[in-house]
Amino acid sequence: MTQLITAIVNGLALGVPLFLVASGLTLIYGVMGVLNFAHGAIFALGAYIVASLLGGHTVGLAAFLVAALAGAIIVGALGLASERTIFTRLYDKGHVINLLASYALMLMLDGAIILVFGPGIYQTRTPQELTAPLHMGGVILPSYAVFLVIIGLVVAVALWWMLDRTMVGVRIRAVAHDRVTAAALGVRTRGVGAGVFFLGTALAGLAGALAAPQLTVAPGLDAVYIIQSFIVVIVGGLGSIWGAMTAAIGLGLINSFLITYAPGWESYGMYIAIAIVLLVRPQGLFGRAKLQGA
C-alpha cells in the first residue's frame, strides 16, 4: 500500500509540469488559434532562468518561489513580446503559417539559450525545507512531490476562477468563440491576445522553473517537453484546459506506475495512451472546437 500511495503522489507530481505547459499551450491555441511550437523552448528557458538565479545552491522555499516567479514573469514578458512583434501579424494567415512561425521562434530561442547560458549542464537543488521526506500516517512521501501537487491544485483553481468567475474570463471566452463579434461588442481583442500570450507562456516558464530540481537542465530539454505537452493536449482535446489537466494527471500516473511496477516500459506509456485515445476518441477526451471553461 505504501508503494502504491508513493507511486500516486509521484505520478501527480510528474503531471503538474505537464499540466502547466499544456494548459498554456491550450489557452493560446483555444483563444488565438496559434499552436505554439516554441512552448518547449519557453519551458526550458524557465528552467534555465531559475537554475541560473539560484546558482546550484540550496536555498529556502521563499527564495526558490521568488526565483520561480521571476522566471515565469520574464518568460511571460518574452511571450508577450513575441505576440506583439510576430503573431499579431499572422492571425489571419492560417494555422500552418502560425505553426511555422512558432517553429522558427523555437529555433531562435534554442540558439539564444545556448548563447546566453552556454552548452553546459545546470543543476537546481530542492528547497531546503523540502529535502526531508514527509511522514503521513506511516507513509513516507517525497516532500517536493507533495509541494508540486499543491502548486498544481492552486493553479488549476486559479485558472477555473479566472475563466469562469471573472469578467476577464468572459472576455477571453468571447474572443475564443468569435473574435469579430467580440470586437464589435467592444472587447479589446488585441489586449486579450496579449494577455493570453503572457499568461500561457508564463505558465510554461513556471513549469520549467518548478521542474528544474527534478531535471538535468541542458540543451535538448525543450524537445522532450514539447513532445509530451503535445501528447497531453491531443489526449485531453484541443481547446480544453480541463482536458489538459485530466490528461496530464493521467499520463503522469501511468508513467509513475510503469516506473514502479514495470521498469523499462515508462518510455512507451504516453505513446500507448495517445494511440488508444486516438483510436477510441480522435477529438480527445474533452475535445471541443474552442476554449471552454469548466
PyMOL commands that set and color helices and strands:
alter all, ss='L'
color gray80, all
select helices_A, chain A and resi 2-32+39-54+61-85+87-89+91-93+95-117+128-130+143-165+167-177+179-184+189-214+221-236+241-261+266-280
alter helices_A, ss='H'
color red, helices_A
select strands_A, chain A and resi 134-136+139-141
alter strands_A, ss='S'
color yellow, strands_A
deselect
rebuild
show_as cartoon
